Amino acid sequence: MPKAFVMVDVHPGQEAQTQEAVRKMAGVTFAYQVTGGHDMIAFIDAEPYEELAVIVSKIRKLEGVRATDTELVLR
């Protein structure tokens, strides 16, 4: 089953509402605001692979999202 960590960069002031929107998406196991190079990290567990791509696309289209960086889990 495809799994991925998605790092999300958010426009200032929109962190909480963006986190809540991501957290509510089917296939998203968790979404946390973090410190460091990105504003948020989410974990996606989806089947099939195409569904993972759909979820990432939905995250990218959310109001407040500036950019994403998706890291696929190999094992």
Secondary structure, DSSP 8 states (H G I E B T S, - for coil): --EEEEEEEE-TT-HHHHHHHHHTSTTEEEEEE-SSSSSEEEEEE-SSHHHHHHHHHHHHHSTTEEEEEEEE---
